[in-house]
Structure formats: structure tokens, C-alpha cells
Amino acid sequence: MKDIDFDKYEVTIVKGKGNKQRTVFLNSEAMKAIKKYINKERCKPEYKNHFDSPYLFITRKSNKLSTSGVNIIFKKFNEKIHPHKLRHWFCSNGVKNNMRIEEAAYIAGHASLNTTALYIHPSKEDMKKSLSNFI
């Protein structure tokens, strides 16, 4: 939890995808949700054995939430949505909403822009709109 800077709205991901370290930036709503989780959920008695865990997300049995644990949580809410699909959505929508592909690649932890390009699926309408700016 020492990797969360609440004043700067930044989270340092120490061992993210590919064991890469990077900083991600959150908006005020995301930061409010993290604070709420810390103050209302993480401090519940069932987590008492892991209160001083350095990890943000913990479970009753472990001091950190595993990748498979994240997948189980997603599956409970929706069979069709999983973390990898969110990566695709983030990159596609980020670029669609004027985020540079380099920025999306950094946030997603991609070493190559080619990897990020695989995530981006422009619609026909988006391509027509872009082309109309050049004609």
C-alpha cells in the first residue's frame, strides 16, 4: 500500500504484467473507491490476519489477492468480462478518446506498440471520421 500516492493520484505497480514496474494515474473517482475499500472493507475483522499486508487487495486466507482470485471475482459478476478483456477495452477506448498509443502501451505495460496495436479495434464510423479530417 506504500505504492499508492493519494495526493498525486498515482499508483506504482511494482510487479505488473511481465514483472515490469510502472506508474499509473487514477482519477478522483477511482481514488475515492480505493479509499472506501481501505476504510470500509479491508479493515473488517475477517481480514485481521493481514491488516499490515503491503498489498492493497487481500483475502481472508492470504495477504494478497491472486490472479486466479481476480478471475473468480469477475466470473461471479459476468461470465463474459475478464481482466484481459478490460485491457482490450481500455486500450481501444483510450486511443479512441485521444490517448496516444504510446500512453496506452505504457499504462498496459506493453514493451512494444505492436502489442498495443493488437488491442485496438477501430469501428468503421471511427475510421470514416478520421479520414474525413484529411479529405
N, C-alpha and C positions, 0 to 999 in steps of 0.2 A: 504494500500500500504506500510505501515511501516513494513509489514511482508516479504518484498522482500529484500534480501541482494544481490545486484548486483555484489559486489566484490567476494563473496563466491559462487555465482550461486546457492543460496538456497532460497526456499520459505517455510515459516512456514504456514501450513494450520491450522487455529485456530479452526474452527468448521467444520471439514470434515465429511465424512460418519460416522454415529454413534456418532456425536459430539466429535470425537477424535482429539486431537492435534498431529501433526507430522510435520517433516521437509522433504521436497522433494528436490531433487537435479536436476538442469537443465543443459543442455549442452549450449555451446556458441550460437548455432543457436536459441534455444528456448529463451534465454535471449535477443538476438537481436530482435526477433519477439515481445517480451513484450515491449522492449524499443521503437520500431517502433510504436506499438499500442498506447503507452502512449503519444509519441511526435506528432503523426500524426492523430490519431483517437479520442482518449479520450479528447483531448483539443479542439475539434470542437465546434463551438458556440451552436449547439443544445444540448450539454451536460452541458452548463454553470451553470445550477442549481445544478449540482452535482460534480463540479470540485474538491471540497475538500472532497469528499466521501472517506472513508478509504478502499473501495472496489476497486479492480483492474478493474473488468468489470461492467460497469454501462449502464443504458439505458436512453433514453430521459425522461421517466416518473418516473424512480425510481433511487435511489442511489446505487442499486445493481442488478445484473442480477440474476433472479430466476432460479431454476432448470427447470421449465417449459419453461422459455425463452431459456435456453441452448438447450432443446429438439427441440424447434421450429427452432432454427438456424440450427441444424443438419439436420432436416427434409427438410429444404429448399435445402440443397446440395445433400442429398442422403437419400432416404426412408429406405434403409437397414442398415445404420450405425447410431448408437446412443451411448451416453456416456457409457452405461453399456457394450455394445459390445467392446468398446475401452478398458475397464478394462480387459475383457477376452483376447483380443489381446495382451495387454501389458504383462499380467502375462504369457501367453503361450510363447510369443516371448522372453520375458526376461529370462525365465528359459531355453528355447531352446538355447539361446545365452550366456549360462554360468552364468546367475544370479542365486544366491541361492534362493530357495523357501522362505526362511526367509526374504530375502531382498524384494522380490516381495510382500510378505504379508504385510510388514511394509509400503511400498510405497502405496499399495492399501488400507491400513487402516483396514486390517483384523486382528481380535483378535486371530483367530485360523488358523493354517496351513491347517487344513481340508477344510476351506472355499477357500483358495487359490488353493488347490489341485483340487477343482471342476472346476476351471477356466482353468486348464492346459490340453490340448488335444494333446498329442504327436502323430506324424504321424507314420505309420508303418516303414518308412525309418529311422526316428529318433530312434525308438526302436531297429531296426536291427543294426544300427550304434553303439548304446550304448552297446548292447550285444556283438558285435564283439570285443570290448575292453576287455571283460572278458574271452573270449574263446581263 
